[in-house]
Amino acid sequence: MRILFAHYRPDIVSGAEYALADTIKRLDQNFRVSMLVPGQGRLEKTYREMGFEVWVYPISTPRRLLPGWHTLQSWWLAQRFTQQGIRLVVCNTFAATSRVMTAAKWARLPMVIIVRDYLRDISLHRKVLQKANVLVAISKDIANHIRPMADGLPIHVIYDPIDAEAWLARVQAHRASGMRHLTVSTDVPVVGWVGRLTPYKQPEVFIRAIPFVLEQIPRAQFVIAGSAQPLERDYEKGLHALAEKLGVQNQLQFLGQRADVAELMSEMTVFCLTSQREPLGRVVLEAQLAGCAVVVPDVGGAAELVEDGVTGLKFHSMGELAAENLAARIVELLRDPAKSRCLGEAARQNVQNHFARPDAMAPLSQLFWTLLEQFPLDRD
């Protein structure tokens, strides 16, 4: 049974794309999966290296300057859907829907949208959502956010899975090697932040928390791994300037974009997420698997990944006191290494038990089968 997963950008490989790869590994093996990527680039290369069948088709969106071009491309794509025996179209993000919804309609195929963002409640977004047969939200918070826009469409909450075995193998191999990727002594506590440098993720809250932590834990060191997209380079420069203004440039390392995140996390004592409202936060699961004690906001999907005081700590990430709130939780963990280790171990077990099970995607597989039964192959 052939399923096509559609993507919006050919040049971005983020948590959503890795999450989809882990999802597909856990789907019913009777599904044959293809990826539709709207152009050559990093995403095509990444998925091919993972062993997926990739269609590269630079389809435009309906709102481009030449809407007739989208119509022609959609007609051709609908023909290919039929010729290749595609039975179901799944949009890995809301944005991807704009590229394939016309072709899916003309090919008479059911369509699923995986919603990974906090969409604005505007007419256009409502219309696009309502073109789906089913919506999948990656957290309860996302589901609650889009429900008023969905006009009664069924919404299924299915958390992204994670390939714990592969991640843990990297962590364990790194620890066994005795090597260090950070230029910090093993007896110095390291507090880390990982992600794209963009305003909604609020890395400035992490930076502003550093002076408050240093007042009580002077030996602590801090690292930020990640970079900004080209249009946000000035924002990234502003973060460096903020660190200098606060006088913490000697305690904070900007590591840039890194491929060794698992290894870096294994050297961190505490991991922090500071987003205003994160849809889920795959990076939190990665940090928990690496054994970090995590601190996350008390809002958004990330809050669903942590039981406060059991598998991590939460802080209030909104308002003027966000940095002080974060610092207080960091200090709490750094002052009690035994507690940090206990939280890290409990979190690792929780991820393995709930997000890494081989059958973690059984609900999604069943959802797909139900849709296929409702839309039998009949294009006459």
Residue pairs with C-beta under 8 A, 6 or more apart in sequence:
1 30
1 31
1 32
1 87
1 88
1 372
2 31
2 32
2 33
2 34
2 84
2 85
2 86
2 87
2 88
3 31
3 32
3 33
3 34
3 86
3 87
3 88
3 89
3 90
3 368
4 33
4 34
4 35
4 36
4 55
4 81
4 86
4 88
4 89
4 90
4 100
5 20
5 24
5 33
5 34
5 35
5 36
5 90
5 91
5 92
6 36
6 89
6 90
6 91
6 92
6 96
6 97
6 99
6 100
7 17
7 35
7 36
7 37
7 38
7 43
7 92
7 93
7 96
8 38
8 93
8 95
8 96
8 98
8 99
9 38
9 43
9 95
10 37
10 38
10 39
10 40
10 41
10 42
10 43
10 44
10 56
11 39
11 41
11 42
11 43
12 42
12 43
13 42
13 43
13 46
14 196
15 160
15 282
15 283
16 92
16 93
16 116
17 43
17 46
17 47
17 92
18 282
19 138
19 160
19 161
19 162
19 282
20 92
20 114
21 47
21 50
21 52
22 160
22 161
22 162
22 163
23 160
23 161
23 361
23 364
24 33
24 52
25 163
26 161
26 358
26 359
26 360
26 361
26 362
27 33
27 361
27 364
27 365
27 368
28 365
28 368
28 369
31 365
31 368
33 52
33 53
34 52
34 53
34 54
34 55
34 84
34 86
35 47
35 52
35 53
35 54
35 55
36 55
36 57
36 99
36 100
37 43
37 44
37 47
37 54
37 55
37 56
37 57
38 56
38 57
38 58
38 59
38 99
39 56
39 58
40 56
44 54
44 56
47 54
48 54
55 80
57 73
57 77
57 80
59 70
59 73
59 74
59 77
59 99
59 100
59 103
60 66
60 69
60 70
60 73
60 99
61 70
61 98
61 99
62 70
62 98
62 102
63 98
64 70
70 102
71 102
73 103
74 100
74 102
74 103
74 106
75 103
75 106
77 100
77 103
78 102
78 103
78 104
78 106
78 107
79 107
80 86
81 89
81 103
81 104
81 107
81 109
82 107
82 379
86 107
86 109
87 109
87 372
87 375
87 377
88 109
88 110
88 111
88 112
88 368
88 371
88 372
88 375
89 100
89 103
89 104
89 109
89 110
89 111
89 112
90 111
90 112
90 113
90 114
90 368
91 97
91 100
91 101
91 111
91 112
91 113
91 114
91 132
92 114
92 116
93 114
93 115
93 116
93 117
94 113
94 115
94 116
94 117
94 119
94 125
94 128
94 129
95 117
97 111
97 113
97 128
97 131
97 132
98 128
100 111
101 111
101 128
101 131
104 110
104 111
105 131
107 379
108 375
108 378
108 379
109 375
110 133
110 134
110 371
110 372
110 374
110 375
111 131
111 132
111 133
112 132
112 133
112 134
112 135
112 136
112 367
112 368
112 371
113 128
113 129
113 132
113 134
113 135
113 136
114 136
114 138
115 129
115 135
115 136
115 137
115 138
115 142
115 146
116 138
116 142
116 279
116 280
117 142
117 279
118 142
118 145
118 277
118 279
119 125
119 129
119 145
119 146
119 149
121 148
121 149
125 149
126 149
126 151
129 135
129 146
129 149
129 150
129 151
129 153
130 150
130 151
130 153
132 153
133 153
133 371
133 374
133 375
134 153
134 154
134 155
134 156
134 367
134 371
135 146
135 150
135 153
135 154
135 155
135 156
136 155
136 156
136 157
136 158
136 364
136 367
137 143
137 146
137 155
137 156
137 157
137 158
138 157
138 158
138 159
138 160
138 279
138 280
138 301
139 157
139 159
139 279
139 280
139 300
139 301
139 304
140 157
140 301
140 304
141 277
141 279
141 299
141 300
141 301
141 303
141 304
142 157
142 279
142 280
142 301
143 155
143 157
146 155
147 155
156 363
156 364
156 367
158 361
158 363
158 364
158 367
159 280
159 304
159 354
159 355
159 360
160 280
160 282
160 355
161 355
161 356
161 357
161 360
161 361
162 282
162 285
162 286
162 289
162 351
162 355
162 356
163 356
164 289
164 351
164 352
164 355
164 356
165 356
167 262
167 286
167 289
167 290
168 289
170 262
170 263
171 262
171 263
171 265
171 266
171 289
171 290
171 291
174 181
174 262
174 263
174 266
175 266
180 186
180 267
181 260
181 263
181 264
181 267
182 190
182 223
182 253
182 264
182 267
183 253
184 190
184 221
184 223
184 267
188 219
188 220
188 221
189 217
189 219
189 220
189 221
189 269
189 270
189 334
190 220
190 221
190 222
190 223
190 267
190 268
190 269
190 270
191 213
191 220
191 221
191 222
191 223
191 268
191 269
191 270
191 271
191 272
191 330
191 334
192 222
192 223
192 224
192 225
192 264
192 265
192 268
192 270
192 271
192 272
192 287
192 292
193 203
193 206
193 222
193 223
193 224
193 225
193 226
193 271
193 272
193 273
193 274
194 224
194 225
194 226
194 261
194 264
194 265
194 271
194 283
194 286
194 287
195 201
195 203
195 225
195 226
195 273
195 275
195 283
196 226
196 227
196 228
196 229
197 203
197 224
197 226
197 227
197 228
197 232
197 235
197 236
197 239
198 228
198 229
198 232
198 235
199 232
199 235
200 275
200 276
200 277
201 274
201 275
201 276
201 278
202 274
202 275
202 276
202 317
202 322
203 224
203 226
203 239
203 274
204 239
204 242
205 274
205 317
205 322
205 323
205 326
206 222
206 224
206 272
206 274
206 326
207 224
207 239
207 242
207 243
207 246
207 248
207 252
208 242
208 246
208 322
208 323
209 272
209 323
209 324
209 326
209 327
209 330
210 222
210 243
210 246
210 248
210 251
210 252
210 327
211 246
211 247
211 248
212 323
212 324
212 327
212 328
212 331
213 220
213 222
213 327
213 330
213 331
213 334
214 220
214 248
214 251
216 331
216 335
217 330
217 331
217 334
217 335
220 251
220 330
220 334
221 251
221 252
221 253
222 248
222 251
222 252
222 253
223 252
223 253
223 255
223 264
223 268
224 239
224 252
224 253
224 254
224 255
225 255
225 256
225 257
225 258
225 261
225 264
226 255
226 256
226 257
226 258
227 236
227 256
227 257
228 235
228 236
239 254
240 249
240 254
243 249
243 252
243 254
255 264
258 264
261 286
262 286
262 290
265 271
265 286
265 287
265 290
265 292
266 290
266 291
268 287
268 290
268 292
269 292
269 293
269 333
269 334
269 337
269 340
270 292
270 293
270 294
270 295
270 330
270 333
270 334
270 340
271 284
271 287
271 290
271 292
271 293
271 294
271 295
272 294
272 295
272 296
272 326
272 330
273 281
273 283
273 284
273 294
273 295
273 296
273 297
273 302
274 297
274 317
274 322
274 326
275 281
275 297
275 300
275 302
275 317
276 297
276 299
276 300
276 317
276 318
277 297
277 299
277 300
278 296
278 297
278 300
278 301
278 302
279 300
279 301
280 301
280 302
280 304
280 305
281 296
281 300
281 301
281 302
281 305
284 294
284 296
284 302
284 305
284 306
284 312
285 305
285 351
285 355
287 294
288 294
288 305
288 311
288 312
288 344
288 347
288 348
288 350
288 351
289 348
289 351
289 352
291 341
291 344
291 345
291 348
292 344
292 347
293 312
293 313
293 333
293 339
293 340
293 341
293 343
293 344
293 347
294 306
294 311
294 312
294 313
294 343
294 344
294 347
295 312
295 313
295 314
295 315
295 326
295 329
295 330
295 333
296 302
296 303
296 305
296 306
296 312
296 313
296 314
296 315
297 303
297 314
297 315
297 316
297 317
297 318
298 308
298 314
298 315
298 316
298 317
299 317
299 318
303 314
305 311
305 312
306 312
306 313
306 314
306 347
307 350
308 314
309 343
310 343
310 346
311 343
311 346
311 347
311 350
312 343
312 347
313 329
313 332
313 333
313 343
314 329
315 322
315 325
315 326
315 328
315 329
316 322
316 325
317 325
317 326
332 339
333 339
333 340
333 343
334 340
354 360
